[in-house]
Amino acid sequence: MNSRCAAICFSLLWSLLTWHCHLQAQTSLASAYAWHFPAPDTIRQADDLIEILRNEIDMVLNAGHLAPIRLMYGDLYWEHYFLYQEPGRILITLAWAWPYLTVEQQQEVLNYVENELAATNYAPWSPQFTMPRDEGARREWYNAADIWGVDSNFGDFRPRLHTLYGFWLFCYRSGQTDLIPLYYNQAKSFYQLQHNRAKLYGDICGHLAMARLAAYMGDDIQRDFAIQRLEVELQEGLDIENKHAFARDGFLGWDAPYNRSPGSPMYESRKDGWIYRGFIFLNMGPEVARFLRDSCYQQVDSMHQYGKNLLPLWWMMQAPYFPRWTGDESIGVPSEAFGMYHPVENWILDTPASQLRRYMRSSPTGIGDCYWLEALAQTIEAHSTSEVWIDVRDTPFPDIVIGQSTGSHHIKKPVIDIRLAPNPASTSVAIEWVSPAGGPVYWQITDQQGKLMSANVEPTLPATRQIMLAGWPKGAYTLSTYHKAARIIENRIIIVQ
């Protein structure tokens, strides 16, 4: 009897250990990206951009709650095209703008956000898929006698879990974490209803948000569930065609996020060669962009360059191309383009701040033009002297120093540049080193448990180093680069498939 009990206990223990190891293996990607967020230190040479941002946010505050914006680039009244109709969408914009606002503006923004969260139809967890289109101040620069399409089903299946990320992002960047317990149960219920549809790169951030909110609240079960969902979507996201497939088809065809618009399905063959299908990147945050840079760089770069060749002036307000974007005969590119092109330029291609600010020579399409304003705030942060990825579980978002507008113009440049070949890496990774101002650097690669896998003994000068990965277990590894004083310059993730 005792031996039988011992055997049963051993079997249960072995099953538990096997399940634990399996769980660890299945969350390697998620654990690499779930908990860190970029924080700049000192912003220089961006005073003019900060002033523009403050003026734009003043218009939002003065207007009060904003209705979705209706874009009319065609000649048929039934071709409805609305932006920013997801409840709570403005929170992402206000979160990015927060560090660059005056103290008075920050207090007004806090009041504004509290009002949005308290209104059932405007909060991220609203039971309605879209906000009422005839409630609130008009975003358009013009006055219209009629707002056609108020009762249409446009965008009913477009992603919306990114608004949960906006709630977390505002609480974190503003330091208003006291809001989390007030709305946690509503956020959790909303996530449980929407998590299956959070598949596109821009909506995956909803899984990040839920994990972080749950960790703050000590809800380990919900945290682990969100991390597992994040892992599934990142693994699937190693091939961007998987994300295009969902954007085009949804689960059942009729629930496709971007191929079910009145008179304007985005993936129909008639639009091939006319429209850039960067919808999979809309609302993307820096964490998922970092994943794409580490694991899918060539795929994203190839798609992005095609998009730039197709619409070179994507950054120009209502660029007068004929892409059939908002309707069959429509002319003009909406500011959705900023939500598609700019995050890739900024976070994946590491485009210099001097070039990013050139894109901001455009102007917003209306009041509270979220994609444009977020690009403006992120361009401001590209003017930082350095950037560190901090653990959001134990590090509050730090104060950002606004430097003087004197001295040489800072150009954002990555300390290291990693290209994976093949992509994702399977046998080796080529690392191109760019030496920082301090001279030679040291580096090391560790697994997710901190085990040292590879390191240099002598300092590295600018060079390309080929590191063989054959025999390494599948998973995520951290490449850390150090100054000679042992201060971390940057951490990057290497994925072994």
Secondary structure by P-SEA (a helix, b strand, c coil): caaaaaaaaaaaaaaaaaaaaaaaaaaccccccccbbbbbccccccaaaaaaaaaaaaaaaaaccccbbbbccccccccccccccccccaaaaaaaacccccaaaaaaaaaaaaaaaaccccccccccccccccccccccccccccccccccccccccccaaaaaaaaaaaacccccccccccaaaaaaaaaacccccccccccaaaaaaaaaaaaacaaaaaaaaaaaaaaaaaaaccaaaaaaaaccccccccccccccccccccccccccccccccccccccaaaaaaaaaccaaaaaaaaaaaaaaccccccccccccccccccccccccccccccccccccccccccaaaaaaaaccccccccaaaaaaaaaaaaaaacccccccccccccccccccccccccbbbbbbcbbbbbcccccccbbbbbbbbccccccccccccccccccccccccccbbbbbbbcccccbbbbbbbbbcccccccbbbbbbcc
